[in-house]
Amino acid sequence: LTPSDIAPARLTQQQIDELQRQFEIADILPLTPLQRGLLFHASTAQSDDDVYAVQLDIALSGRLDTHQLRDAVDTVVRRHPNLVARFCAQFDEPVQIIPADPEVPWRYVELDGDDPDEMQRLCAAERAAVCDLTDESAFRAALIRVAPDRHRLVLTNHHIVLDGWSLPILLRDIFAGYSGQRLPAASSYRRFVSWLADRDLDAA
């Protein structure tokens, strides 16, 4: 990658090379104004359980193909790799790093019954993980089997990669993929971020 490849992000070739030694990178993008604020908040948070860690716990009853569900989640992440971006604030301008091989951290856990204490521990660990925006994915999934025909799908994200408006779209795509439906082409996140960066420059 070169500086012209990653515009409107503004990094030198030396900085790009440094990041490429740390990560397998598909793209480097600037942060939106909201993301810059959230990254600053995350860097000054006093605990691992950030108030911007969002968790959705979905009860699933009946026969479930766990491999097919994981494939559906992976497909959505490949469509929207910014969900698993890493955030870097080590240079003058913070950037988000889009991984070359986007993969959602996935946990499968079998519980002996619906143990509320163990569920709480598992969910707390997932929330803490998404608050490490540099080294961990800001989006995670856990499938917890609580009985032969009952599961809990726990989706956890930091608000920096997914807002409330986008969450229903994410769920729609996951369950559409699980049921074998073809999904339309995804919109370009790079195009959106570039458009927003141009608007910021015009306003300035």
N, CA and C of each residue as an Amber inpcrd file, in Angstrom:
protein
   612
   0.8330000  -1.1960000   0.0000000   0.0000000   0.0000000   0.0000000
   0.8720000   1.2520000   0.0000000   0.3880000   2.3020000  -0.6520000
   1.0800000   3.5890000  -0.7020000   0.1330000   4.6740000  -0.1920000
   0.6380000   5.8720000   0.1000000  -0.2480000   6.9480000   0.5560000
  -1.3990000   7.2290000  -0.3960000  -1.1830000   7.1180000  -1.6970000
  -2.2810000   7.3810000  -2.6360000  -3.3440000   6.2860000  -2.5770000
  -2.9580000   5.0700000  -2.2140000  -3.9230000   3.9710000  -2.1100000
  -4.9110000   4.1910000  -0.9710000  -4.4620000   4.8340000   0.0950000
  -5.2940000   4.9160000   1.2960000  -5.9660000   6.2740000   1.4660000
  -5.7510000   7.2120000   0.5340000  -6.4400000   8.5040000   0.6430000
  -7.9550000   8.2500000   0.7100000  -8.6620000   9.0170000   1.5670000
  -8.2870000  10.2560000   2.2540000  -7.5660000  10.0910000   3.5910000
  -7.2200000   8.8750000   4.0080000  -6.3480000   8.7440000   5.1770000
  -4.9990000   9.3740000   4.8440000  -4.3830000  10.0020000   5.8340000
  -3.1360000  10.7220000   5.5900000  -2.0170000  10.1180000   6.4420000
  -1.3330000   9.1450000   5.8470000  -0.1780000   8.5330000   6.4910000
   0.9940000   8.5610000   5.5190000   2.1840000   8.5950000   6.0660000
   3.3810000   8.5200000   5.2330000   3.6400000   7.0600000   4.8470000
   4.5230000   6.8710000   3.8700000   4.8720000   5.5000000   3.4870000
   5.5090000   4.7610000   4.6550000   6.3160000   5.4540000   5.4320000
   6.9520000   4.8210000   6.5870000   5.9040000   4.3480000   7.5940000
   4.8890000   5.1710000   7.8290000   3.8330000   4.7800000   8.7610000
   3.0270000   3.5940000   8.2260000   2.7350000   3.6110000   6.9310000
   2.0150000   2.4890000   6.3200000   2.8280000   1.2060000   6.4570000
   4.1160000   1.2930000   6.1700000   4.9780000   0.1140000   6.2720000
   5.0030000  -0.4180000   7.7020000   5.0100000   0.4930000   8.6660000
   5.0140000   0.0780000  10.0700000   3.7400000  -0.6950000  10.4100000
   2.5940000  -0.2030000   9.9300000   1.3340000  -0.9050000  10.1770000
   1.3010000  -2.2560000   9.4730000   1.8580000  -2.3180000   8.2770000
   1.8460000  -3.5800000   7.5400000   2.7470000  -4.6330000   8.1840000
   3.6790000  -4.1970000   9.0090000   4.4730000  -5.1740000   9.7670000
   3.6760000  -5.7410000  10.9390000   2.6430000  -4.9950000  11.3640000
   1.8320000  -5.4400000  12.4990000   0.5840000  -6.2080000  12.0710000
   0.0190000  -5.8530000  10.9150000  -1.2700000  -6.3950000  10.4950000
  -1.2210000  -6.8280000   9.0320000  -2.0880000  -7.7980000   8.6860000
  -2.3740000  -8.1110000   7.2870000  -3.4870000  -7.1620000   6.8510000
  -3.1980000  -6.2380000   5.9560000  -4.0810000  -5.0990000   5.7090000
  -4.6590000  -5.1340000   4.3010000  -5.9820000  -4.9420000   4.2200000
  -6.6360000  -4.7430000   2.9260000  -6.7640000  -3.2620000   2.6050000
  -7.0060000  -2.4410000   3.6420000  -7.2170000  -1.0110000   3.4160000
  -6.9820000  -0.2670000   4.7180000  -6.7230000   1.0110000   4.5970000
  -6.5860000   1.9100000   5.7420000  -7.4660000   3.1150000   5.4680000
  -8.3170000   3.4410000   6.4300000  -9.2830000   4.5230000   6.2480000
  -9.2040000   5.5040000   7.4090000  -9.5770000   6.7620000   7.1610000
  -9.6960000   7.7000000   8.2740000 -10.9130000   7.3560000   9.1170000
 -10.9980000   7.9450000  10.2760000 -12.1690000   7.7730000  11.1260000
 -13.1940000   8.8470000  10.8040000 -14.4500000   8.5170000  10.9970000
 -15.4900000   9.5350000  10.9120000 -15.4010000  10.4040000  12.1690000
 -16.0070000  11.5880000  12.1760000 -15.9690000  12.4130000  13.3820000
 -16.5110000  11.6890000  14.6160000 -17.6020000  10.9320000  14.4530000
 -18.1520000  10.1830000  15.5880000 -17.1580000   9.1350000  16.0690000
 -16.5230000   8.4440000  15.1390000 -15.5450000   7.4310000  15.5330000
 -14.3650000   8.0420000  16.2720000 -13.9400000   9.2230000  15.8570000
 -12.8270000   9.8710000  16.5610000 -13.2060000  10.1490000  18.0090000
 -14.4370000  10.6060000  18.2200000 -14.8920000  10.8560000  19.5830000
 -14.9720000   9.5810000  20.4070000 -15.4720000   8.5070000  19.8000000
 -15.5900000   7.2370000  20.5140000 -14.2200000   6.6350000  20.8160000
 -13.2760000   6.7970000  19.8960000 -11.9290000   6.2860000  20.1470000
 -11.2750000   7.0440000  21.2940000 -11.4730000   8.3420000  21.3380000
 -10.9380000   9.1300000  22.4550000 -11.5670000   8.6760000  23.7640000
 -12.8820000   8.4760000  23.7580000 -13.5640000   8.0230000  24.9750000
 -13.0110000   6.6710000  25.4130000 -12.8330000   5.7490000  24.4590000
 -12.3340000   4.4150000  24.8040000 -10.9350000   4.4870000  25.3970000
 -10.1210000   5.4190000  24.9030000  -8.7430000   5.5230000  25.3890000
  -8.6710000   6.0940000  26.7980000  -9.7370000   6.7640000  27.2370000
  -9.7410000   7.3650000  28.5720000 -10.6810000   6.6510000  29.5280000
 -11.3320000   5.5680000  29.0750000 -12.2760000   4.8390000  29.9330000
 -11.5280000   4.2360000  31.1220000 -12.1660000   4.2340000  32.2760000
 -11.5270000   3.7630000  33.4990000 -11.7170000   2.2720000  33.7530000
 -12.5710000   1.6120000  32.9630000 -12.8050000   0.1830000  33.1640000
 -12.9100000  -0.5000000  31.8170000 -12.8360000  -1.8450000  31.8460000
 -12.9360000  -2.6130000  30.6080000 -14.3490000  -2.5930000  30.0390000
 -15.3580000  -2.4290000  30.9010000 -16.7450000  -2.5020000  30.4530000
 -17.2030000  -1.1150000  30.0100000 -16.8430000  -0.7310000  28.8140000
 -17.1510000   0.5820000  28.2570000 -18.6590000   0.7360000  28.0650000
 -19.1600000   1.9340000  28.3010000 -20.6010000   2.1660000  28.1250000
 -21.0090000   2.0540000  26.6660000 -20.0340000   2.0920000  25.7530000
 -20.3500000   1.9750000  24.3300000 -20.1930000   0.5420000  23.8150000
 -20.0230000  -0.4140000  24.7180000 -20.0520000  -1.8280000  24.3410000
 -21.5120000  -2.2720000  24.3280000 -21.9840000  -2.6860000  23.1630000
 -23.3920000  -3.0350000  22.9590000 -23.4970000  -4.5500000  22.8160000
 -24.4740000  -5.1330000  23.5100000 -24.6160000  -6.5910000  23.4700000
 -26.0650000  -6.9750000  23.2170000 -26.2370000  -7.9050000  22.2920000
 -27.5610000  -8.4110000  21.9360000 -27.5850000  -9.9060000  22.2230000
 -28.5360000 -10.3360000  23.0380000 -28.6660000 -11.7380000  23.4470000
 -29.9590000 -12.2830000  22.8390000 -29.8180000 -13.1830000  21.8540000
 -30.9650000 -13.6890000  21.1060000 -31.2070000 -15.1430000  21.4890000
 -32.4050000 -15.4520000  21.9910000 -32.7760000 -16.8250000  22.3370000
 -33.2410000 -17.5490000  21.0750000 -32.6550000 -18.7110000  20.8160000
 -32.9950000 -19.5200000  19.6460000 -33.5200000 -20.8690000  20.1200000
 -34.7160000 -21.2300000  19.6860000 -35.3280000 -22.4980000  20.0740000
 -35.5020000 -23.3840000  18.8490000 -35.3800000 -24.6970000  19.0560000
 -35.5550000 -25.6410000  17.9640000 -34.2240000 -26.0980000  17.3900000
 -34.3100000 -26.8850000  16.3450000 -33.1100000 -27.4440000  15.7230000
 -32.2700000 -26.3160000  15.1160000 -30.9680000 -26.3690000  15.3580000
 -30.0740000 -25.3170000  14.8680000 -28.8290000 -25.9510000  14.2660000
 -28.4860000 -25.5280000  13.0630000 -27.2370000 -25.9420000  12.4300000
 -26.1740000 -24.9250000  12.8290000 -25.3670000 -25.2780000  13.8110000
 -24.4150000 -24.3110000  14.3620000 -23.3550000 -23.9130000  13.3390000
 -22.9330000 -24.8550000  12.5040000 -21.9260000 -24.5300000  11.4880000
 -22.4950000 -23.5660000  10.4430000 -23.7440000 -23.7850000  10.0870000
 -24.3720000 -22.9070000   9.1020000 -24.5550000 -21.5010000   9.6620000
 -24.8720000 -21.4160000  10.9540000 -25.0170000 -20.0960000  11.5760000
 -23.6740000 -19.3750000  11.6110000 -22.6220000 -20.1050000  11.9530000
 -21.3040000 -19.4590000  11.9570000 -20.9280000 -19.0020000  10.5510000
 -21.2040000 -19.8270000   9.5490000 -20.9130000 -19.4320000   8.1670000
 -21.6760000 -18.1660000   7.7910000 -22.9310000 -18.0550000   8.2620000
 -23.7400000 -16.8740000   7.9520000 -23.1320000 -15.6190000   8.5770000
 -22.6570000 -15.7360000   9.8200000 -22.0150000 -14.5930000  10.4770000
 -20.7190000 -14.2270000   9.7560000 -19.9330000 -15.2410000   9.3930000
 -18.6840000 -14.9760000   8.6690000 -18.9460000 -14.2910000   7.3260000
 -20.0160000 -14.7170000   6.6440000 -20.3490000 -14.1130000   5.3520000
 -20.6730000 -12.6330000   5.5060000 -21.4160000 -12.2940000   6.5480000
 -21.7600000 -10.8910000   6.7860000 -20.4990000 -10.0760000   7.0710000
 -19.5710000 -10.6360000   7.8200000 -18.3350000  -9.9130000   8.1280000
 -17.4760000  -9.7410000   6.8760000 -17.4760000 -10.7270000   6.0010000
 -16.7340000 -10.5560000   4.7450000 -17.3790000  -9.4900000   3.8600000
 -18.7010000  -9.3590000   3.9590000 -19.3980000  -8.3020000   3.2140000
 -19.1140000  -6.9280000   3.8100000 -18.9420000  -6.8870000   5.1170000
 -18.7330000  -5.6200000   5.8310000 -17.4800000  -5.7500000   6.7120000
 -16.2920000  -5.8140000   6.1130000 -15.0800000  -6.0670000   6.9050000
 -14.7470000  -4.9630000   7.8930000 -15.3500000  -3.7960000   7.7330000
 -15.1230000  -2.7270000   8.7040000 -15.6430000  -3.0970000  10.0880000
 -16.5260000  -4.1100000  10.1790000 -17.0110000  -4.5580000  11.4860000
 -15.8740000  -5.0780000  12.3590000 -14.8350000  -5.6180000  11.7370000
 -13.7250000  -6.1840000  12.5090000 -12.4410000  -5.3620000  12.3170000
 -12.6100000  -4.0880000  12.0160000 -11.4540000  -3.1950000  11.8670000
 -10.6950000  -3.0690000  13.1840000  -9.4150000  -2.7690000  13.0660000
  -8.6090000  -2.3790000  14.2280000  -8.3870000  -0.8730000  14.1490000
  -8.2750000  -0.2390000  15.3050000  -8.1680000   1.2160000  15.3570000
  -6.8000000   1.6040000  15.8970000  -6.1550000   2.4880000  15.1740000
  -4.7800000   2.8690000  15.4870000  -4.7080000   4.3750000  15.7170000
  -4.2390000   4.7560000  16.9090000  -4.1080000   6.1770000  17.2390000
  -2.6570000   6.5530000  17.5020000  -1.7190000   5.7590000  16.9960000
  -0.3150000   6.0040000  17.3160000   0.3120000   7.1110000  16.4750000
  -0.3680000   7.5280000  15.3970000   0.1450000   8.6000000  14.5470000
  -0.6880000   9.8620000  14.7590000  -0.3290000  10.9420000  14.0610000
  -1.0430000  12.2070000  14.2410000  -2.5230000  12.0640000  13.9170000
  -2.8390000  11.2750000  12.9000000  -4.2330000  11.0620000  12.5120000
  -4.6280000   9.6210000  12.8100000  -5.6430000   9.4060000  13.6590000
  -6.0760000   8.0280000  13.9100000  -6.6790000   7.4150000  12.6510000
  -6.4890000   6.1230000  12.4850000  -6.9960000   5.4270000  11.3060000
  -7.6330000   4.1080000  11.7330000  -8.4670000   3.5750000  10.8350000
  -9.0100000   2.2350000  11.0310000  -8.4130000   1.3140000   9.9810000
  -8.0010000   0.1570000  10.4320000  -7.3020000  -0.8080000   9.5890000
  -8.2750000  -1.9200000   9.2200000  -8.5380000  -2.0660000   7.9240000
  -9.4420000  -3.1040000   7.4420000  -8.6050000  -4.3500000   7.1540000
  -8.8880000  -5.4650000   7.8310000  -8.0290000  -6.6430000   7.6790000
  -8.1780000  -7.3040000   6.3170000  -7.0830000  -7.8950000   5.8510000
  -7.1050000  -8.5820000   4.5600000  -7.9490000  -9.8490000   4.6170000
  -8.0050000 -10.4770000   5.7870000  -8.7910000 -11.7020000   5.9550000
  -9.7640000 -11.4900000   7.1090000 -10.8640000 -10.7700000   6.8610000
 -11.7750000 -10.4400000   7.9580000 -12.4340000 -11.6890000   8.5390000
 -12.3440000 -11.8190000   9.8340000 -12.9120000 -12.9860000  10.5100000
 -13.4410000 -12.5490000  11.8660000 -14.6520000 -12.9530000  12.1710000
 -15.2420000 -12.5740000  13.4490000 -14.7710000 -13.5470000  14.5310000
 -14.3350000 -13.0410000  15.6730000 -14.0520000 -13.9420000  16.7960000
 -15.3380000 -14.6660000  17.2060000 -15.2810000 -15.9840000  17.2450000
 -16.4750000 -16.8080000  17.4700000 -16.2030000 -17.7750000  18.6240000
 -17.1360000 -17.8180000  19.5650000 -17.0380000 -18.7720000  20.6690000
 -18.2680000 -19.6680000  20.6510000 -18.0410000 -20.9570000  20.8650000
 -19.1530000 -21.8910000  21.0520000 -18.9780000 -22.5260000  22.4260000
 -20.0000000 -22.3820000  23.2580000 -19.9210000 -22.8450000  24.6440000
 -21.1540000 -23.6870000  24.9440000 -20.9440000 -24.8110000  25.6010000
 -22.0550000 -25.6420000  26.0590000 -22.1620000 -25.5110000  27.5700000
 -23.3220000 -25.0550000  28.0250000 -23.5690000 -24.9170000  29.4540000
 -24.4740000 -26.0450000  29.9270000 -24.2990000 -26.4200000  31.1700000
 -25.1650000 -27.4210000  31.7860000 -26.3830000 -26.7030000  32.3540000
 -27.3260000 -26.4200000  31.4670000 -28.4930000 -25.6590000  31.8830000
 -28.2630000 -24.1700000  31.7050000 -29.2840000 -23.4160000  31.9490000
 -29.2410000 -21.9640000  31.7590000 -28.7190000 -21.3130000  33.0340000
 -27.4080000 -21.4300000  33.2550000 -26.7630000 -20.9360000  34.4720000
 -26.5830000 -19.4250000  34.3660000 -27.3350000 -18.6360000  35.1430000
 -27.2500000 -17.1770000  34.9880000 -25.8840000 -16.6110000  35.3480000
 -25.2110000 -17.1990000  36.3420000 -23.8960000 -16.6810000  36.7310000
 -22.8670000 -16.9110000  35.6250000 -22.8980000 -18.1080000  35.0190000
 -21.9560000 -18.3970000  33.9440000 -22.2660000 -17.5610000  32.7090000
 -23.5660000 -17.3720000  32.4300000 -23.9500000 -16.5180000  31.3070000
 -23.4380000 -15.1040000  31.5150000 -23.5790000 -14.6040000  32.7200000
 -23.1240000 -13.2450000  33.0180000 -21.6120000 -13.1370000  32.8450000
 -20.8790000 -14.1750000  33.2770000 -19.4250000 -14.1530000  33.1450000
 -19.0150000 -14.1600000  31.6720000 -19.6660000 -15.0090000  30.8830000
 -19.3500000 -15.0840000  29.4580000 -19.6420000 -13.7670000  28.7470000
 -20.7940000 -13.1900000  29.0510000 -21.1830000 -11.9380000  28.3950000
 -20.2570000 -10.7930000  28.7950000 -19.8370000 -10.7780000  30.0610000
 -18.9190000  -9.7270000  30.5160000 -17.5740000  -9.8420000  29.8040000
 -17.1010000 -11.0700000  29.5930000 -15.8300000 -11.2640000  28.8890000
 -15.9230000 -10.7910000  27.4420000 -17.0660000 -11.0330000  26.7930000
 -17.2490000 -10.5720000  25.4220000 -17.2610000  -9.0420000  25.3570000
 -17.9260000  -8.4030000  26.3220000 -17.9660000  -6.9320000  26.3400000
 -16.5770000  -6.3510000  26.5570000 -15.8210000  -6.9510000  27.4540000
 -14.4730000  -6.4400000  27.7170000 -13.5970000  -6.5540000  26.4730000
 -13.7700000  -7.6340000  25.7180000 -12.9180000  -7.8580000  24.5440000
 -13.1360000  -6.7970000  23.4740000 -14.3790000  -6.3790000  23.2450000
 -14.6230000  -5.4020000  22.1760000 -14.1570000  -4.0050000  22.5580000
 -13.7730000  -3.8110000  23.8100000 -13.2860000  -2.4950000  24.2260000
 -11.7960000  -2.3120000  23.9490000 -11.1180000  -3.3960000  23.5640000
  -9.7130000  -3.2930000  23.1570000  -9.6960000  -3.0500000  21.6530000
  -9.7630000  -1.7850000  21.2650000  -9.9790000  -1.4410000  19.8590000
  -8.7230000  -1.5670000  19.0040000  -7.5720000  -1.6990000  19.6290000
  -6.3260000  -1.8230000  18.8700000  -6.0060000  -3.2690000  18.5280000
  -6.1180000  -4.1420000  19.5060000  -5.6550000  -5.5240000  19.3350000
  -6.7730000  -6.5380000  19.1420000  -8.0140000  -6.1610000  19.4170000
  -9.1290000  -7.1000000  19.3050000 -10.1710000  -6.5600000  18.3280000
 -10.9860000  -7.4720000  17.8220000 -12.0930000  -7.0670000  16.9640000
 -13.1480000  -6.3320000  17.7870000 -13.7400000  -5.3080000  17.2020000
 -14.8060000  -4.5620000  17.8770000 -16.1710000  -5.1980000  17.6590000
 -16.1880000  -6.3770000  17.0260000 -17.4250000  -7.1440000  16.8430000
 -17.1100000  -8.6070000  17.1010000 -17.9440000  -9.2580000  17.9090000
 -17.7220000 -10.6480000  18.2860000 -19.0570000 -11.3860000  18.3170000
 -18.9710000 -12.7040000  18.2270000 -20.1750000 -13.5350000  18.3100000
 -19.8950000 -14.7360000  19.2040000 -20.8730000 -15.0820000  20.0120000
 -20.7800000 -16.2770000  20.8540000 -22.0960000 -17.0350000  20.7450000
 -22.0040000 -18.3400000  20.5480000 -23.1890000 -19.1940000  20.5260000
 -23.1160000 -20.0960000  21.7470000 -24.1270000 -20.0100000  22.5910000
 -24.1230000 -20.7250000  23.8650000 -25.2720000 -21.7250000  23.8640000
 -24.9410000 -22.9970000  23.9850000 -25.9440000 -24.0640000  24.0290000
 -26.3560000 -24.2690000  25.4760000 -27.6300000 -24.0560000  25.7660000
 -28.1190000 -24.2030000  27.1340000 -28.9870000 -25.4460000  27.2970000
 -29.3770000 -26.0720000  26.1880000 -30.1600000 -27.3090000  26.1870000
 -30.0660000 -27.8830000  24.7790000 -30.4390000 -29.1610000  24.5790000
 -30.3170000 -29.7460000  23.2380000 -31.0050000 -28.9450000  22.1380000
 -32.0950000 -28.2960000  22.4590000 -32.8310000 -27.5450000  21.4320000
 -32.9400000 -26.0600000  21.7560000 -32.0340000 -25.5660000  22.6180000
 -32.0700000 -24.1420000  22.9720000 -30.6530000 -23.5730000  22.9660000
 -30.5170000 -22.4340000  22.2960000 -29.2320000 -21.7440000  22.2150000
 -29.4420000 -20.2580000  22.4830000 -28.3650000 -19.5930000  22.8330000
 -28.3440000 -18.1270000  22.9420000 -27.2470000 -17.6220000  22.0080000
 -27.6400000 -16.7730000  21.0760000 -26.6710000 -16.1220000  20.1930000
 -26.3840000 -14.7440000  20.7670000 -25.1500000 -14.5400000  21.2010000
 -24.7490000 -13.2770000  21.8280000 -23.8380000 -12.5250000  20.8610000
 -24.3360000 -11.4110000  20.3560000 -23.5670000 -10.5530000  19.4570000
 -23.1290000  -9.3180000  20.2380000 -21.8460000  -9.0500000  20.2290000
 -21.2980000  -7.9400000  21.0070000 -20.4810000  -7.0480000  20.0870000
 -20.6770000  -5.7600000  20.2060000 -19.8910000  -4.8260000  19.3880000
 -19.6410000  -3.5400000  20.1530000 -18.5950000  -2.8580000  19.7390000
 -18.3830000  -1.4950000  20.2120000 -19.1270000  -0.5700000  19.2570000
 -19.6950000   0.4700000  19.8010000 -20.4900000   1.4020000  18.9960000
 -19.6640000   2.0450000  17.8790000 -18.3530000   1.9740000  17.9670000
 -17.4860000   2.5880000  16.9590000 -17.6250000   1.9060000  15.5990000
 -18.1000000   0.6470000  15.5570000 -18.2450000  -0.0460000  14.2690000
 -19.6960000  -0.3170000  13.8870000 -20.6310000  -0.1220000  14.8000000
 -22.0160000  -0.4770000  14.5000000 -22.9450000   0.3700000  15.3480000
 -23.8700000   1.0840000  14.6790000 -24.8190000   1.9050000  15.4270000
 -26.1820000   1.2180000  15.4650000 -27.1050000   1.8220000  16.2080000
 -28.4250000   1.2290000  16.3660000 -29.1980000   1.1190000  15.0700000
 -28.9650000   2.0420000  14.1420000 -29.6700000   1.9930000  12.8600000
 -29.2070000   0.8060000  12.0270000 -27.9340000   0.4510000  12.1430000
 -27.3650000  -0.6220000  11.3250000 -27.6250000  -2.0120000  11.8930000
 -27.9390000  -2.1000000  13.1850000 -28.0990000  -3.4080000  13.8160000
 -29.1930000  -4.2610000  13.1730000 -30.3850000  -3.7210000  12.8810000
 -31.3960000  -4.5520000  12.2110000 -30.9320000  -5.0720000  10.8510000
 -30.1270000  -4.2940000  10.1360000 -29.5970000  -4.7480000   8.8440000
 -28.6490000  -5.9170000   9.0570000 -27.8090000  -5.8180000  10.0790000
 -26.8900000  -6.9080000  10.4000000 -27.6590000  -8.1940000  10.6920000
 -28.6810000  -8.1070000  11.5370000 -29.4620000  -9.2910000  11.8930000
 -30.1890000  -9.8490000  10.6780000 -30.7440000  -8.9730000   9.8600000
 -31.4330000  -9.4240000   8.6450000 -30.4870000 -10.2110000   7.7560000
 -29.2690000  -9.6980000   7.5810000 -28.3110000 -10.3620000   6.7050000
 -27.8580000 -11.7020000   7.2820000 -27.6550000 -11.7590000   8.6010000
 -27.2320000 -13.0220000   9.2170000 -28.2850000 -14.1040000   9.0150000
 -29.5400000 -13.7930000   9.3190000 -30.5720000 -14.8240000   9.2440000
 -30.9890000 -15.1080000   7.8060000 -30.8240000 -14.1290000   6.9220000
 -31.0460000 -14.4030000   5.4980000 -29.9820000 -15.3660000   4.9850000
 -28.7370000 -15.1350000   5.3870000 -27.6650000 -16.0420000   4.9860000
 -27.8550000 -17.4320000   5.5630000 -28.3060000 -17.5080000   6.8050000
 -28.5390000 -18.8120000   7.4360000 -29.6080000 -19.6050000   6.6910000
 -30.6230000 -18.9120000   6.2020000 -31.7130000 -19.5930000   5.4960000
 -31.4140000 -19.8070000   4.0150000 -30.2110000 -19.4120000   3.5740000
 -29.8040000 -19.6790000   2.2040000 -30.1990000 -18.6270000   1.1930000
 -30.6710000 -17.4680000   1.6490000 -31.0470000 -16.4080000   0.7220000
 -29.8000000 -15.7020000   0.1870000 -29.8730000 -15.2930000  -1.0630000
 -28.7830000 -14.5170000  -1.6500000 -28.9160000 -13.0630000  -1.2180000
 -27.8000000 -12.4840000  -0.8470000 -27.8020000 -11.1030000  -0.3830000
 -27.3940000 -10.1740000  -1.5160000 -27.9750000  -8.9820000  -1.5660000
 -27.5640000  -8.0130000  -2.5940000 -26.1470000  -7.5320000  -2.3350000
 -25.5600000  -6.9290000  -3.3360000 -24.2000000  -6.4010000  -3.1860000
 -24.1590000  -5.3720000  -2.0580000 -23.1210000  -5.4380000  -1.2600000
 -22.9800000  -4.5070000  -0.1430000 -22.4870000  -3.1580000  -0.6480000
 -22.9290000  -2.1020000   0.0150000 -22.4410000  -0.7710000  -0.3310000
 -20.9950000  -0.6230000   0.1400000 -20.2650000   0.2810000  -0.4940000
 -18.8440000   0.4500000  -0.2130000 -18.6390000   1.3410000   1.0100000
 -18.0020000   0.7820000   2.0390000 -17.6890000   1.5660000   3.2240000
 -16.6240000   2.6140000   2.9030000 -15.6550000   2.2450000   2.0560000
 -14.6370000   3.2220000   1.6460000 -15.2870000   4.4160000   0.9680000
 -16.2630000   4.1700000   0.1050000 -16.9200000   5.2720000  -0.5940000
 -17.6140000   6.1980000   0.4030000 -18.2710000   5.6040000   1.4100000
 -18.9560000   6.4170000   2.4150000 -17.9620000   7.2620000   3.2080000
 -16.8820000   6.6350000   3.6720000 -15.9010000   7.3710000   4.4790000
 -15.2400000   8.4700000   3.6490000 -14.9540000   8.1930000   2.3900000
 -14.3410000   9.2030000   1.5190000 -15.2940000  10.3670000   1.2810000
 -16.5560000  10.0430000   1.0610000 -17.5680000  11.0940000   0.8790000
 -17.6640000  11.9660000   2.1250000 -17.6580000  11.3320000   3.2970000
 -17.7630000  12.0820000   4.5400000 -16.5250000  12.9450000   4.7560000
 -15.3590000  12.4140000   4.4160000 -14.1260000  13.1930000   4.5570000
 -14.1450000  14.4140000   3.6440000 -14.6740000  14.2730000   2.4350000
 -14.7830000  15.4090000   1.5200000 -15.7150000  16.4690000   2.0810000
 -16.8010000  16.0410000   2.7000000 -17.7360000  16.9980000   3.3070000
 -17.0700000  17.7530000   4.4440000 -16.2790000  17.0530000   5.2530000
 -15.5710000  17.7150000   6.3500000 -14.6140000  18.7790000   5.8150000
 -13.9110000  18.4680000   4.7240000 -12.9790000  19.4300000   4.1380000
 -13.7210000  20.6350000   3.5810000 -14.8780000  20.3860000   2.9430000
 -15.6700000  21.4900000   2.4060000 -16.1490000  22.4070000   3.5270000
 -16.5730000  21.7900000   4.6490000 -17.0680000  22.5860000   5.7740000
 -15.9490000  23.4110000   6.3910000 -14.7360000  22.8370000   6.4090000
 -13.5950000  23.5530000   6.9870000 -13.1890000  24.7350000   6.1270000
